[in-house]
Amino acid sequence: MQFATRLNFLQANVFADMDRAKAKAKAAGCDVIDLSLGSSDLPAEAHVLAAIAKSLSDPSTHGYLLFHGTQAFRQAAASWYTHKFGVAIDPETEVLPLIGSQEGTAHLPLAVLNPGDFALLLDPGYPSHAGGVYLASGQIYPMPLRAENGFLPIFEEIPESVLAQSKMMVLSYPHNPTTAIAPLSFFKSAVSFCQKYNLVLVHDFPYADLYFGQAPVPSILQADPEKSVSIEFFTLSKSYNMGGFRVGYAIGNADLIRALRQVKAAVDFNQYKGILNGAIAALTGSQTGVKTVVETFRRRRDVFVGALDRVGWQVPTPQAALYVWAKLPDRWANHSIQFSTKLVEATGVAVSPGAGFGKHGEGYVRFALVHDPEILEKAVDRIAQFL
Ligand SMILES: Cc1ncc(COP(=O)(O)O)c(C=O)c1O
């Protein structure tokens, strides 16, 4: 059988190698501590589950959900956004429910790119941003993120020849994997740049609530309140521990929302109405659960960074997201894949190699803080022995 060449790009995934190494460690009887996936171990809240349970026994939720989800969901998302970020949103034309935000960011390039067009992506960055561009037969221009620049891209470095063929830029702050935060001034410069070069500006924003400082992290639409070029992607996976439920939404430029809806109309019939009802309960109900999530990850961050420090591995204290982005000790400097596979085989501690997020992720590993503090300390003990 012959398959499309685009599959070749999708197959080159170091996370599959890590999965194999994890499976090998498990098969050898090792007690694996998995810090390689950013999937929250915390439960969804009772009032969210109650709303879904109630919907399950209501037959009117059992059929296809056509068009763009329910009006109640679009209104809940629009009100949540305006309350948080102060920009007015039209729930009819500027909101689109998604089956997780990854689904939306991966489908959007099909609506924006013609074959061969460039998308400007962060390097390191979230792998499905690249996956979506490959599915649309686009080309990727990786914008390098360097520690000395706060892991923000430098737009002036992008060659004019690439810009002439570019259709979109994808940003995502707080950033996975580096945990960097972008200030509103940076978003304003991104908006001006995208307006100048006629680029769609995509902002993937799953960690909108997961910051540890006083000041909230900005939304791209605060830098583009007219929504001239921008679309932003949100998820219930992180703030509300609903990763497995697969629910998110896009908010932004009405033409982009319509175009993404057209692509999705060929692919899916929307998320199940009961899950949208759970999401409405999450977005409109008490937000104390979100505070608990933030405090839980803050405590884990402090324990983990402190434990690493005690064993001689100094890393900056992350100000957002649920990860620690750690520069590898000199001996492993450019071998993040080797480090990660050997670490899991020898100790059962699974981490994500920086190289899996792009060429400029090499030299780092990402720890996802998805276990309780005692387990995180146990992981650091094992890492110390390995080192
Ligand atoms: C940058 C980024 N985008 C998207 C996702 C996935 O979100 P969802 O569960 O809504 O698909 C993640 C999950 O880790 C992420 O880090």
The ligand as an SDF file (V2000), in Angstrom:
LIG
                    3D

 16 16  0  0  0  0  0  0  0  0999 V2000
    0.0660   24.4090   23.8000 C   0  0  0  0  0  0  0  0  0  0  0  0
   -0.9980   23.3860   23.9380 C   0  0  0  0  0  0  0  0  0  0  0  0
   -2.0250   23.3860   23.0720 N   0  0  0  0  0  0  0  0  0  0  0  0
   -3.0020   22.4670   23.1540 C   0  0  0  0  0  0  0  0  0  0  0  0
   -2.9810   21.4770   24.1270 C   0  0  0  0  0  0  0  0  0  0  0  0
   -4.0730   20.4640   24.1480 C   0  0  0  0  0  0  0  0  0  0  0  0
   -5.2660   21.0150   24.5650 O   0  0  0  0  0  0  0  0  0  0  0  0
   -6.6340   20.2220   24.3670 P   0  0  0  0  0  0  0  0  0  0  0  0
   -6.6970   19.1810   25.4290 O   0  0  0  0  0  0  0  0  0  0  0  0
   -7.6800   21.2460   24.5100 O   0  0  0  0  0  0  0  0  0  0  0  0
   -6.6250   19.6360   23.0010 O   0  0  0  0  0  0  0  0  0  0  0  0
   -1.9340   21.4320   25.0390 C   0  0  0  0  0  0  0  0  0  0  0  0
   -1.8630   20.3590   26.0370 C   0  0  0  0  0  0  0  0  0  0  0  0
   -0.8910   20.1090   26.6880 O   0  0  0  0  0  0  0  0  0  0  0  0
   -0.9240   22.4130   24.9540 C   0  0  0  0  0  0  0  0  0  0  0  0
    0.1050   22.4370   25.7960 O   0  0  0  0  0  0  0  0  0  0  0  0
  1  2  1  0
  2  3  1  0
  2 15  2  0
  3  4  2  0
  4  5  1  0
  5  6  1  0
  5 12  2  0
  6  7  1  0
  7  8  1  0
  8  9  2  0
  8 10  1  0
  8 11  1  0
 12 13  1  0
 12 15  1  0
 13 14  2  0
 15 16  1  0
M  END
$$$$
